[in-house]
Amino acid sequence: MKILKNLSKREIQYKLMTKGIKKDDIEDYFYENSEILDEYEQKSAYNIYNKKITTMEPEEIKQYLLKKGYSSENIKIAMEEEK
C-alpha cells in the first residue's frame, strides 16, 4: 500500500490533471466521493498542523493551508481536533 502525501483536494485535482486525466472525470469522482475526500483533507490538514505547530503560530499555519488549497472548514476542523 502506498502512503499518500498530505495534499489538499485542489492539489490532488491539479496532480491528476497533469497526469492527463480529464477535468470532467476528476470533478465527477470528487462529487461522488466528496465525504471521503473531505475526511482525507481534514486528516492531511491535521498532520500538517501538528508538524508545523512547533515552528509557526496557528494563524500562520492556517494561512499556509489556505494557500495550499485546503478549505477553511477543513482547516477549522483540523485545528479544533488539536485542542
C-alpha positions, 0 to 999 in steps of 0.5 A, a space after each residue: 500500500 502506498 502512503 499518500 502525501 498530505 495534499 489538499 483536494 485542489 492539489 490532488 485535482 491539479 496532480 491528476 490533471 497533469 497526469 492527463 486525466 480529464 477535468 470532467 472525470 476528476 470533478 465527477 469522482 470528487 462529487 461522488 466521493 466528496 465525504 471521503 475526500 473531505 475526511 482525507 483533507 481534514 486528516 492531511 490538514 491535521 498532520 500538517 498542523 501538528 508538524 508545523 505547530 512547533 515552528 509557526 503560530 496557528 494563524 500562520 499555519 492556517 494561512 499556509 493551508 489556505 494557500 495550499 488549497 485546503 478549505 477553511 472548514 477543513 482547516 477549522 476542523 483540523 485545528 479544533 481536533 488539536 485542542 
